[in-house]
Amino acid sequence: MALSEVSLESAEKKAADKVEVTILQEALKQFNGNVKEIVKCLNMPAGAIHMKLNYPPPVEYEQPRLDPQGARGL
């Protein structure tokens, strides 16, 4: 990728994402992998933490599945 193709905005976004992941990884170590404690400490939704760390979401965060006919009973 040529330097001219990299915008300052995208570079800032990538850098911010890396910092955020680093903070979350350190929080995982500090709280022994307890995401609920990280949620309390950082005031961040658990789903966002899982997404940023590329973890599968816990069961309670999975989207409900619709039946093949669409909405239930319609």
Summary of the structure (lengths in Angstrom):
residues: 74
radius of gyration: 17.8
end to end distance: 50.3
largest distance: 54.9
contacts: 138
relative contact order: 0.09
helix: 59%
strand: 3%
